[in-house]
Amino acid sequence: MSQKLSIKDTIRLFVNAPKAEKGFMILLLVTIFPLTYKIISPILIITGFGSYTEYISTALYIIGIWLALPIICRRTSMADFFVYILFALFLVFSKYLYPQSAGFVNENMHDILLYFVPFYFLGVMSDYRSDGFLFRLVMRIAFFIAVFWQICLMAGLVQFESEDGTIGEQMDFAYSLLIVVCYMLVEYNKSHDKIELCAFILGTLMLLFMGARGPVVICVMFITSYLLIFHRFTSGNIIKKIGIILLFGVFYVLSKPFMFALAVFAERMGMSTKIFDSFIGGGMISLEESSGRDSIYEGMLEAIKNDTTGFGYGIGGDRLFSASNGYAHNFEIEILVQFGCIGGGILLLLLAILFLNTYYKSKKNAAAEFWLVVFFWGFVSLQFSKSWIIHEGFFFLIGYCSSVLKTRKNVYRIKS
C-alpha cells in the first residue's frame, strides 16, 4: 500500500528532489499535461513578455532533458534510437511511396519527428515499479494546475476563448485531464489517501463541466474496465460489489434531476452544459449525436473499399477523404485508410499482440494498473478523437510497452 502524502509533502518532495529526478518529472508533467504552460503564461503576460508564451513548453522540455540526462542515458539504448531512425526514414520516403499524401507529410514532418515521436523515448524511460512514487507526484501537480486554471477561468482572471463570452467547451483540456483522473482512481485504491479520492471526484466533475463527450465516455469505460479487471468478486468483497451496483442503480434513477441541477450550476458559472443537455436528452451514448463523424466515416470506408493496392494512401491519407480535411476520429479506420487492408491489418495485429503481451507481462504487479491508465490515454482516446501521428500519448504508450517487455539492467531507481 502506498503511503499517504499531504499537499505540503507533495510540494516539498518535488522541490527537494535530486536534479535528474526533477528533470524527469518536468518531462512527464509537460507530456501528460501539455497545458502546464498555462500556469506560467500569466506571469509572462503581466511582465510584458506575452509574445513568448508559445515557447514555454519548448523551454520546459529543454530544461527537463538537460536535468534528466543521467536517467536518459541509463534507460535508453541504441535499439530505441534505431526504432526512431527507422520510423523517420519511413516518414521521409513515404512521400515517394504515397505521393497523394506528400503534402501532409511535408507540412507536419518537423512536428512529428521533433515533437511527437520522441515521446516514445519517455515511455521507454518510464518504469512504474521503480517510478510509481514519481508518477504520483507528477499527477498531483498536474491536478493542482488544472484546478488553478479553472479557478482563474471562473474568476475572469483570463480571457475566454469562446465567442459568446462564456468558458465554453474545453476539449483539449478535458483530454489532458482524463489521464490524471484515471490515475487518481488507481492510486486511491492503493493508498486510500483522501487527496486522491477528492481529486478523482472533483476531476470527474470537471470533465462534465468541460463539455467534451469523448473524455467523459472514456472515463466511464476506464472505471468499468478497472473494476472488472482488477477487482474480482470474492467472498471478501462481494458485499462491497453489491453496494456499488446498488449505488449505480440509485444514481441512474436520480440521474436526470442531478444532471439538471449541475446544468443549472454550469450555466450560472458560464461553463458548458453540453454534457448535461446530452445526458438529459438521452443522447449521451446515442449514435445519432456523432458530431458529423458518420459522414467522415462513410467517405473513408468507401476509400478503403476502393483501395486496389491493399496498402492504403499513406500517412495523413485519411485527410484526403474528409470534406473538412480532418482526421478520421477513429484509430482503426485511420490506419486502414493510411496503410490499407493488408498493411493496416498487419499493423493492427502487431499492436494487439504488443498490448496483450505487455498486459500479461505486468499483470502480477502494480505496473498493470498503470499500464491500463496509459492504454486508455494513448489508445482508447483515439477511438473518439485525435490522430495517432500527432498524439504524444500514443508514442508514450508504445515506448512504455517496450519498457515493460524488455529486461533492463542497472535501472536508475527513483528514491522516495
N, C-alpha and C positions, 0 to 999 in steps of 0.2 A: 504494500500500500504506500502511495506517495505521501510525503509529509505535507502538513498544512502550512501555507505561507500567507502572511498578511500583505497588504498593499505596500506597506513600508519595506517589508522584506524583499518584495519583487524589485522595487526601485534600487534598494541597496545592493542586491546581488548583481543587478545589471551594471551599476556604476562601478562596483569593485571587481568586476570580472577581469581576468587577465586579458591582455591586448588581443591575442589571437581569438579567444572565445568571444570577445566583444565584437570583433570584426565579423566573425561567423554569424553572430546574432543579427548584426546590421544587414548582412546579405539575406538572411532568412526573412527578416522583417519586411524589407523592401520587396522581396519576391512574393511572400504570402499575402502581404497587404500593400499593394502598389501605391495606394493613396496615402501612404505615410507622408509624402511630401506636403500634404495639405496642412499638417501641423506646423511646418516650418515656413510655408509661403506667406502667412500673415506678417511674420517678422520682417521678411524682405520687403513686403509692400509698405509697411509702416516706416521702415528706414530708407525708403526711396529706391530700393533695388528690385522693384516688382517685375521688371523685364527679365530678370534672371531666374524666375521661379521654375521655368521649364527645364532648367539644368539641375534642379535639386536632386532628382532621382539618380541622374548620372553621377553626380558628385558623391552621393551616398554609396553607390556601387563601387566607385574607385576607392573611397576610404575603406569600405568593407573588405575589398580584395587585398588592399595593402596591409591591413591589420591581420587578416586571416591567412596570410601567405604560408605560415608553418602548417596549418591544417590542410590547405590546398595541396601543398607539396606531398604531405604524408598520405592523403586519401585518394588522390588521382593517379592514374597510371598511363603508360604510353598507349595501352589498348583503348582507353577512354578518348584520348586525342585522335587515335586512328579512326574511331567511330565518327568523331566530329568532322575529320577531313573527308571521309567517305561521303558523308551527307552533303558537305559543302561542294564536293566535286559533282555529285548527282544534281544538285541545285543549279550549278553553273551550266552543265551540259544538258539539263532539261530544256533549256531554251532552244536547243537544236533538235532534241528528240520530240519536243512538243512546241513547235513554232507558234501555234494558236494561243498559247498561254505565256508567251515570252514577255508580253507587256507587264503582266502581273509580277513575274519573277524579277524583271529589271527594276520595277518600281519599288519592290519590297525586299530585295536581296540584302541590302545593307542592314535593315532592321532584323530580318530573320537570322542572319549569321552572327550579328554582333549583339543582339538583344535577347531574342527568344531561345534559340538553340543552346546558348551557353548555360541555360538553367538546367540542362542535362547534367552538367558538372556539379551543380549544387545538390542535385538529387543523389548523385554518386557519393558525394561527401557526407551525406546525412546517414546516421545510424541511430535509430531510435533507442536501441538497447543501451547505448552509452550517452546519447544526446537528449534523452527524454526530459531531463531537468531543464536543459537549454530551450527546448521547444516550448515548454510550459511558460517560461519567462517571456519568450517572443510572442506567444499567443495572448498572454495577458496584456502586454504592452500594446499589441495591435488592437485589442478590445478597448483599452483606455483611450487610444487615439480615435477610434470610431465613435465612442460616446462623446468625447470632447468636441469632435467636429459636428455631430448632430446638435449638441447644445448651442454651438456657435450659429448654426443654421436657424434654429428655432428662436434664438435671441436676436436675430437680424444683424449679427456682427460681420457676416459675409454676404456677398451678393448672391441672389438666387440665379440659377441657370435657366429656369423656365420663363416663358414669355408672359405668363399670366400673373407673375409676381408671387407665386407660391413655390414651395420647395419642389413639388412635383415628383416624378418618378426618378429613382436613383438606381438604375440597373447596374452600372459598373460598381458602385459602392456595395450593392447587395451581394454581387458575386464575390467581391473581395471579403466581405464579412462572413460569407457562408462557411468557409473552411474554419474560421475561428469559432463559430457557433457549434459546428460539428465536433471540433476538438474539445470544447468545454464539456460536452456531454461525456466523452470518453474519460477525460481527466477527473471529472466529478465522480464517476463510477469507481475510480482507483483511489482517490484521495479523500472523498467525501468532504471536500473543502467547500464551505458555503460561498466563497467568492466565485468558484467555478459554476456552482448552481445558479447563483444570481446572474452571472454573465450569460449562461445558457438561456435562461428565461428572458432576460432583457434583450439579448441578441436576437432571439426568435421574434419578439415583439417588434424590434427594429426592422427585421426583414419584412414583416407585414406592412409596416408604415412606409417602406420604400417603394412599394407599388409594382415590383417586378415579380411576375408569377413564377418564372423558372426557378429562382433560388428558393422560394417557399416550397414548391413541389419537391425539389431535390432534398431539402432539409427534412421533409416528412419521410421521403424514401430512405434517407440515411438513418433516421431514428428507428424506422421499422426494420431495416436490414441489420442494424446494430443489435437490436433486442433479439431478433431471430437467430443471428449467427453466434453471438457471444453470451447469450443468456438462455440456458436450457431449462426446460420445465422439469425440475426435480422436486422431490418431496419437500426439500428445504425451502424452496421459494415459490411453490405453486400458489400459496395464498396471496403473495405479492403480485403474481401474474394475474390472478383473478381480479384483484383490486384494481390493477392498471386497466384491465379490459372494462371493468365497470365504470371507471373514471372516464374512459374514452366514450362509453355509452352515454353517460350523463352529459359530457361535453357536446356530443352530437345532438342530443335533444335540445340543449340550451344554446347551441352554437349561433343560431341566427340572431337572437337578442344580444348575445355577447358581441358578435361581429358588428351589429348595428351600432352598439354603444362605442366600439372602437372607431367605427367610421365617423361618427359624430365628433369624437375627440380629435381624430386625424384632420378633419375638415377645419375645426377651430384652430388647430396648430399650423394650418397651411400645408399639411403633408398630403401625400397621395392617398386616395380612397379606392384606388383601382382594385386592389386585392379584396377588400371588404365588399365592394359592389359586385365583383365577380362571384364571391362566395355566396352572398345573399341571393343572387340571381340564379344560382345553381350552375354557373359556367366555369367554376374553378378548374375542373378536370374535363370540361367539355371540349371535344374536338372541333366544335363549331367556332370556338374562340381561339383560333390558331394564329392570330395576328398576321394573316396573309401567308402563312407558311405552306398552306395547301397548294397555292398557285406556284410557289417556288419548287416544291417537291414534284409537282406534275411535270414541269419543264425539265427538271434534272433526271427524273425517272425515264422520260422519253429519250433523253440524251444517252443514258446508259443502254437502252434498248437498241439505239441506232449506232452504237459503237461497234464497228465491224472488226476492229483490231483486237479487242479484249483487253487493251492496256490503257484505255481512257484518253483524257485530254490534257494531262499534265497538272502540275501543282498550280492551284488557282483556277483550274479549268471550270470548276463549278460556277464561277462568276460569269462565264460566257453564256449561261443558260438562265440567268436571272434578269428580270426586267429592270431591276434596280442595280444590277452588277454586284449584288450582295452574295454572301456565302450561304451554304446550304442550311445552316441551323440544325444539322444532324450529322454526326460523325460518320456513320456508315455510308450514308448517301454521298457525302463529300468525298470519301475515299474511293467509292466505286466510280464516281464521275471522273475523278482525277487519275485513277490508275486502272480502271476497267474491271470487268468481272473476273478476269484472270489475275492480273496484278493486284487489284484491290482485294480480291478474295484471299489470295496468299497472305497479304499483309494483315488482314483481319484475323486470319487463322493464327498467324505468328503472335499477334498481340494477345489473343485469347490464351495461347499456351504460356506466354510470358506472365500474364496476370495470374493465371491459375497456379503456376509453379511458384510464383512469389508468395501467394497466399499460403500454400501448403508448407513452404519453407519457413514461414514466420508464424504459423498459426499456434505454435506451442508457447509463444511468449507474447508480451505486450506489443511487440512490433506489428503483429497482425491487426490490432485495433487501429494503430496509427496508419498502417497501410490502407485500411478502409477509408479513413479520412482523406488521405492523399488521392485515392482512387476516385472518390466522389468529386473531389476538386478538379483533378486533372482529366478525368474521362467522362463521368456521368454528366458533368456540366455541359459537355459537348453534344449531348443529346438534345439540348434545348437552345443553346446559344453558343457563341464564339466559334472560331475556326482553329483547328489543331495547329496550323502552321504559324499562327500568331497568338498562341496561348501558352504562357510561361508554365502553367500548371501541368500541361501535357508532357512537356520535356522534363520537368522536375519528376513527374511520375515515372517516366521511362528510366531516368537516372536512378531513382530510388529503388526501382525493381532490380536494376543491375547491382546496386549496393547490397540488397538483401541476398541475392543469389550467389554473389562471388564471396569467397573466403578471403578476408582481409587480414594481413599480418601487421603487427605493430600499430594497432589502431590508436590514434591520438584521442584519449578519453577526456571528456569534459568533467571537470571536478565540480561536485555540487557542495 
